[in-house]
């Protein structure tokens, strides 16, 4: 079985710990994808030193030249699209059509950032003194830590590393322990595209050993993190000691408020797609449907019908609509929430149990729960799986209040034919991204982020990325 090392200073090097951990295919527990470096703080320190040594020369390279490297990387993503998609499916369990779509999205975001490398800009200020020029420059932030989750192991790292390349930062990349193979393949392609030695450094292994070491290092000038709110808080605390910048993308409990919708068939289709893509294991998944009493019965039946047609199976098959969960922990979490549903006497409209796939794997049926109370953990906590809860409300005002109850504020949807209600939702919904008659899909050039306990710092994707990856420098020139 193949062993995979860390990538530090442009070389593949064994971990100082000497340890490797197996990576198991969640769709087939009898298949080991590979053995990956299980690194420690000393390995993280080596990667940080390499990023720091490369920082000045990389920052001095003109932006358009950095952008040219990203254009090459984008073409390599296209060339290796199927290979990357299959690796993603084997490692994380995502259906192959979704996995290839993730690679396509990563390429689109990279192409935007490649152009941004030539659009960094700055400002000139009129001086109150003649003979003095005053300018504001944008300069690279410096070495940054990139810490990514397992649910989008291609697009999330690219979303963080490609802006760093565009804006002149060096990187220490720590992927999730469940998805190191995708990280290795991405780093190989960045190197093939022409990224110089030391600019991107990869360290795999447990977050408890590596993540904190990166966040606490005085050489790291910023951490961009996607993951749970609990871990995000800890990273924030770790970075505070050195006043390093943070960009945190965290949990969500995203509502779809349905009140006087124009077309319930379309609404049901959009909700089911947004709820069960990636087996519900995504921060922007719709996890709550808040619906008027009048529309409740029809909408629930429409969603039930669509869910019944979903095919759960081998993620490498084009026929599968949903693959397995990523791990045993995820399966146990789903079963725990189904225990809550049973204790609260919630109606299971469809699903609710584990199921057999073509091999031993962590397969769980897409699940629709009805009669959920707004105060239930089912309605307030991030389940991060294929469980969708329905809450009935009597008024639009009640629906808006229920939408805002959880501590999260990532995305929110409203489906209505009345423009005044759509405007109220857009104004009063406490979320970073609002969707009107539209599922929670985002676009590759548009800022992405949340409020409350879903996000902190500059939004990612699009032009707001520079607010994290760059620093200001004001120059008075006489």
C-alpha positions in Angstrom: 0.0 0.0 0.0 1.3 3.4 -1.0 2.7 5.8 1.6 2.4 9.6 1.3 4.7 12.1 2.9 4.6 15.8 3.7 5.5 18.4 1.1 7.9 20.9 2.7 10.3 23.3 0.9 9.4 21.8 -2.4 10.3 18.2 -1.4 8.3 15.2 -0.3 9.7 14.3 3.2 8.8 11.7 5.8 7.3 12.9 9.0 9.6 13.3 12.0 7.2 11.2 14.0 7.8 8.3 11.6 4.1 7.5 11.8 1.5 7.0 9.0 -2.2 6.5 9.3 -4.5 4.5 7.0 -7.2 6.3 5.0 -10.3 4.1 4.6 -12.8 4.4 1.8 -16.1 5.2 3.5 -18.1 3.5 0.7 -16.0 0.3 1.1 -14.5 -0.3 4.5 -12.4 -3.2 3.1 -10.5 -0.7 0.9 -7.6 1.4 2.1 -6.9 4.4 -0.1 -3.3 4.8 1.3 -1.2 5.5 4.3 -0.6 9.2 5.0 1.9 11.0 7.2 0.7 11.4 10.8 2.7 14.4 11.6 3.5 16.3 14.8 4.4 19.9 15.9 8.0 19.5 14.7 6.8 18.8 11.2 4.5 21.8 11.3 7.5 23.9 12.5 9.5 22.8 9.5 6.7 23.7 7.1 6.3 27.1 8.8 10.0 27.8 8.5 10.0 26.9 4.8 7.0 29.2 4.1 8.8 32.0 6.0 12.0 31.6 4.0 10.1 31.7 0.7 7.9 34.7 1.6 10.0 37.7 0.5 11.0 36.4 -2.9 7.4 35.2 -3.6 6.0 38.6 -2.5 8.4 40.4 -4.8 7.2 38.4 -7.9 4.8 40.7 -10.0 1.1 39.8 -9.6 0.5 39.0 -13.3 3.3 36.4 -13.1 1.6 34.8 -10.1 -1.6 34.9 -12.0 0.0 33.1 -14.9 0.9 30.2 -12.6 -2.8 30.0 -11.5 -3.9 29.9 -15.1 -1.6 26.9 -15.6 -3.0 25.3 -12.4 -6.6 25.8 -13.7 -5.7 23.9 -16.9 -4.2 21.1 -14.9 -7.5 20.8 -12.9 -9.3 20.4 -16.2 -6.8 17.9 -17.5 -7.0 15.8 -14.3 -10.8 16.3 -13.6 -11.8 12.7 -13.7 -8.8 11.5 -11.7 -9.4 14.1 -9.0 -13.1 13.3 -8.9 -12.5 9.6 -8.4 -10.0 10.3 -5.6 -12.6 12.5 -3.9 -15.3 9.9 -4.3 -13.1 7.1 -2.8 -11.8 9.3 0.0 -14.9 11.2 1.1 -17.8 9.3 -0.4 -19.3 12.0 -2.7 -21.1 10.7 -5.8 -18.8 11.0 -8.8 -21.0 13.5 -10.6 -20.9 15.8 -7.6 -17.1 15.2 -7.2 -16.4 16.2 -10.8 -18.6 19.2 -10.3 -16.5 20.2 -7.3 -13.3 20.1 -9.4 -15.1 22.2 -12.0 -16.0 24.7 -9.3 -12.4 24.8 -8.0 -11.2 25.6 -11.5 -13.8 28.4 -11.9 -12.7 30.0 -8.6 -9.0 29.7 -9.6 -9.6 31.4 -12.9 -11.2 34.3 -11.1 -8.3 34.6 -8.7 -5.8 34.4 -11.6 -7.3 37.6 -13.0 -7.3 39.2 -9.5 -3.6 38.9 -9.4 -3.5 41.7 -12.0 -6.1 43.8 -10.3 -4.6 44.3 -6.8 -4.5 48.0 -7.2 -4.2 50.7 -4.5 -5.2 54.3 -3.9 -3.7 57.8 -4.4 -4.7 60.5 -2.0 -4.5 64.3 -2.6 -1.9 65.7 -0.3 -2.4 68.8 1.8 1.3 69.6 1.2 2.7 70.3 -2.2 5.5 68.1 -3.3 4.3 65.1 -1.2 2.6 62.1 -2.8 0.4 59.9 -0.6 -0.5 56.4 -1.7 -2.1 53.4 -0.1 -0.5 50.1 -1.3 -1.8 46.6 -0.9 1.0 44.2 0.0 1.1 40.4 0.7 0.1 39.5 4.3 2.9 36.9 4.6 2.9 33.2 5.6 -0.6 32.0 6.2 -2.0 28.8 7.6 -4.7 27.0 5.6 -6.8 24.6 7.6 -9.5 22.8 5.7 -12.4 20.3 6.3 -13.2 16.9 4.8 -16.5 17.7 3.2 -15.1 19.7 0.2 -11.5 18.4 0.0 -10.9 19.9 -3.5 -12.7 23.2 -3.7 -12.1 24.4 -0.1 -8.3 24.1 -0.2 -8.3 25.7 -3.7 -10.6 28.5 -2.4 -7.9 29.3 0.2 -4.6 28.5 -1.6 -5.3 30.1 -5.0 -6.0 33.6 -3.4 -2.8 33.2 -1.5 -0.9 32.6 -4.7 -2.6 35.5 -6.4 -1.9 37.9 -3.6 1.7 36.9 -2.9 1.4 34.9 0.3 3.1 31.6 1.2 1.1 28.7 2.6 1.2 26.0 5.3 -1.6 23.7 4.4 -3.2 21.3 6.9 -6.0 19.3 5.4 -8.6 17.2 7.4 -7.3 13.8 8.5 -10.1 12.1 6.6 -9.2 13.5 3.2 -5.4 13.8 2.8 -5.3 12.2 -0.6 -7.1 15.0 -2.3 -4.6 17.4 -0.6 -1.6 15.5 -1.9 -3.0 15.6 -5.5 -3.7 19.3 -5.3 -0.2 20.1 -4.1 1.3 18.0 -6.8 -0.7 20.0 -9.4 0.3 23.4 -7.9 3.9 22.4 -8.1 3.5 21.2 -11.7 2.0 24.6 -12.5 5.1 26.3 -11.4 4.6 27.3 -7.8 8.2 27.8 -6.4 9.7 25.7 -3.6 8.5 26.7 -0.2 5.5 28.7 -1.4 3.1 25.8 -0.6 3.9 23.4 2.2 1.6 20.4 3.1 1.5 18.8 6.5 -1.0 15.9 7.2 -2.0 14.5 10.5 -4.2 15.2 13.5 -5.4 18.8 14.1 -4.6 18.5 17.8 -0.9 18.1 17.0 -0.6 20.4 13.9 -3.4 22.9 13.8 -2.6 24.6 17.1 1.1 24.6 16.3 0.4 26.5 13.1 -2.1 28.9 14.7 0.3 29.8 17.6 3.4 30.3 15.5 4.6 34.0 15.5 5.8 33.5 11.9 2.2 32.9 10.7 0.4 36.1 9.9 -3.0 34.7 9.3 -5.1 31.6 9.5 -7.9 30.8 7.0 -10.1 28.0 8.5 -13.3 26.2 7.5 -14.8 23.8 9.9 -16.8 23.6 13.1 -17.6 26.6 15.3 -15.9 25.0 18.3 -12.6 24.5 16.5 -12.9 28.0 14.9 -13.2 29.6 18.3 -10.0 27.8 19.5 -8.1 28.9 16.4 -9.2 32.5 17.1 -7.9 32.2 20.7 -4.6 30.7 19.4 -4.1 33.5 16.9 -4.8 36.2 19.3 -1.5 35.9 21.1 0.4 37.0 18.0 -2.4 39.3 16.7 -2.6 37.2 13.5 -5.6 37.7 11.2 -8.3 35.1 11.0 -10.8 34.1 8.4 -13.3 31.7 9.9 -16.0 29.9 7.9 -17.9 27.7 10.4 -21.3 26.0 11.0 -24.7 26.6 9.7 -28.4 25.7 10.4 -29.9 27.2 7.2 -33.6 27.7 6.9 -35.9 27.6 3.9 -39.0 29.7 4.8 -41.9 28.8 2.5 -44.8 31.2 2.7 -47.1 31.8 -0.2 -44.7 30.3 -2.7 -45.4 30.6 -6.4 -44.6 27.0 -7.4 -44.3 24.4 -4.6 -43.0 21.8 -7.1 -40.0 24.0 -7.8 -39.6 24.8 -4.1 -39.6 21.1 -3.2 -37.0 20.4 -5.9 -34.7 23.2 -4.8 -35.0 22.3 -1.1 -34.3 18.5 -1.6 -31.3 19.3 -3.8 -29.9 21.8 -1.3 -30.6 19.4 1.7 -29.1 16.2 0.4 -26.2 17.1 -1.9 -23.0 15.8 -0.3 -25.3 13.7 1.9 -26.2 16.9 3.7 -22.6 17.2 4.9 -22.0 20.8 4.0 -22.3 24.1 5.9 -24.7 25.6 3.4 -27.2 22.7 3.3 -30.8 23.5 4.0 -31.6 21.7 7.2 -34.8 23.3 8.3 -38.0 23.9 6.3 -40.3 26.4 7.9 -43.6 26.3 6.1 -47.1 27.9 6.5 -50.0 25.7 7.6 -51.7 26.1 4.3 -48.8 24.9 2.2 -47.5 22.3 4.7 -49.2 19.1 3.5 -48.5 19.6 -0.2 -44.9 20.6 0.3 -44.2 17.6 2.6 -45.7 15.2 0.1 -43.7 16.7 -2.8 -40.5 16.5 -0.9 -41.3 12.9 0.2 -41.8 11.9 -3.4 -38.5 13.4 -4.6 -36.6 11.8 -1.7 -38.1 8.4 -2.4 -36.6 8.5 -5.9 -33.1 9.2 -4.6 -30.6 6.4 -5.2 -28.1 5.8 -2.4 -25.2 3.7 -3.5 -21.7 3.4 -4.8 -20.3 6.9 -5.2 -18.3 5.9 -8.3 -21.5 5.0 -10.1 -23.2 7.7 -12.2 -26.5 6.2 -11.1 -26.0 7.2 -7.4 -27.6 10.4 -6.1 -26.1 10.1 -2.7 -23.1 8.2 -1.4 -22.1 7.2 2.2 -21.4 9.4 5.1 -17.7 10.1 5.6 -17.0 8.2 8.8 -18.4 6.1 11.6 -18.6 9.2 13.8 -21.0 10.7 11.3 -23.1 7.6 11.3 -23.3 7.6 15.1 -24.3 11.3 15.0 -27.2 10.6 12.6 -28.4 7.7 14.9 -28.1 10.0 17.9 -30.4 12.6 16.3 -32.8 9.9 15.2 -32.9 9.0 18.9 -33.9 12.6 19.7 -36.6 12.4 17.0 -38.0 9.2 18.6 -38.0 10.7 22.1 -39.8 13.8 20.8 -42.3 11.7 18.9 -41.4 13.4 15.6 -42.9 11.9 12.5 -40.5 10.1 10.2 -41.9 10.8 6.8 -39.2 8.8 5.0 -35.8 7.4 5.8 -34.3 7.6 9.2 -32.1 4.4 9.2 -28.8 3.0 8.0 -28.9 1.1 4.8 -26.7 -1.4 2.9 -24.7 -0.2 0.0 -22.8 -2.4 -2.6 -20.0 -2.8 0.0 -19.6 -2.4 3.7 -19.9 1.4 4.2 -21.4 4.2 6.1 -24.7 4.5 4.2 -27.6 6.3 5.7 -31.0 7.0 4.0 -32.0 10.6 3.2 -34.5 11.5 5.9 -37.4 13.9 6.2 -38.8 14.6 9.7 -42.2 16.4 10.3 -43.7 18.0 13.3 -40.4 19.3 14.6 -40.6 22.0 17.3 -38.6 25.1 16.9 -37.0 24.5 20.3 -35.8 21.0 19.5 -32.1 20.2 19.0 -33.2 19.0 15.5 -34.1 22.6 14.7 -31.2 24.3 16.5 -28.1 22.2 16.2 -26.0 21.6 13.1 -26.6 17.9 12.3 -24.3 17.9 9.2 -26.0 15.0 7.5 -29.0 13.9 5.4 -31.7 14.8 8.0 -34.2 17.5 7.0 -36.7 18.9 9.6 -40.1 20.5 8.9 -41.5 23.2 11.2 -45.0 24.6 10.7 -45.7 28.2 11.5 -49.0 30.2 11.5 -47.6 33.6 10.2 -44.8 35.0 8.2 -43.6 36.9 11.2 -43.4 33.7 13.2 -41.5 32.0 10.4 -39.0 34.8 10.3 -38.5 34.6 14.1 -38.0 30.8 13.9 -35.5 31.3 11.0 -33.3 33.5 13.2 -33.4 31.4 16.4 -30.2 29.3 16.1 -26.8 30.7 16.9 -25.7 30.3 13.3 -26.1 32.8 10.5 -24.6 31.4 7.3 -27.4 31.2 4.7 -31.1 31.6 4.5 -33.8 31.0 1.9 -37.3 32.4 1.4 -39.8 31.1 -1.1 -42.6 33.6 -1.7 -44.4 35.3 -4.6 -44.8 38.5 -2.6 -42.0 41.0 -3.0 -42.6 42.8 0.4 -42.1 39.5 2.2 -39.0 38.8 0.2 -37.6 42.2 1.1 -38.5 41.7 4.8 -36.6 38.4 4.8 -33.6 39.9 3.0 -33.5 42.8 5.5 -34.2 40.9 8.7 -32.7 37.4 8.2 -29.5 37.2 10.3 -27.3 35.5 7.7 -24.4 36.3 5.5 -26.0 35.0 2.4 -29.7 35.4 1.5 -31.5 33.5 -1.3 -34.9 34.6 -2.6 -36.8 31.8 -4.5 -33.4 30.2 -4.8 -31.5 27.3 -3.1 -28.3 27.8 -1.2 -26.0 27.5 -4.2 -23.2 30.1 -4.4 -21.2 31.4 -7.4 -17.5 31.3 -8.0 -16.9 35.0 -8.1 -19.2 36.2 -5.4 -18.2 36.7 -1.7 -19.1 33.8 0.6 -19.4 34.0 4.4 -21.6 34.2 7.5 -22.4 36.1 10.6 -23.1 35.2 14.2 -21.4 31.9 15.0 -21.1 31.0 11.3 -18.2 33.2 10.4 -15.7 35.9 11.3 -13.3 38.0 9.3 -13.3 38.8 5.6 -15.6 36.8 3.3 -13.9 34.3 1.0 -14.4 33.9 -2.8 -14.4 37.0 -5.1 -12.9 40.4 -4.5 -13.3 40.3 -0.7 -10.6 37.7 -0.5 -7.9 40.4 -0.7 -9.2 41.8 2.6 -7.8 38.8 4.4 -4.8 37.9 2.2 -3.3 41.4 1.9 -2.2 44.2 4.3 -2.2 47.9 3.8 0.9 50.1 3.6 0.6 53.9 3.4 3.5 55.7 1.7 4.3 59.5 2.0 6.8 60.4 -0.8 8.5 63.8 -1.0 
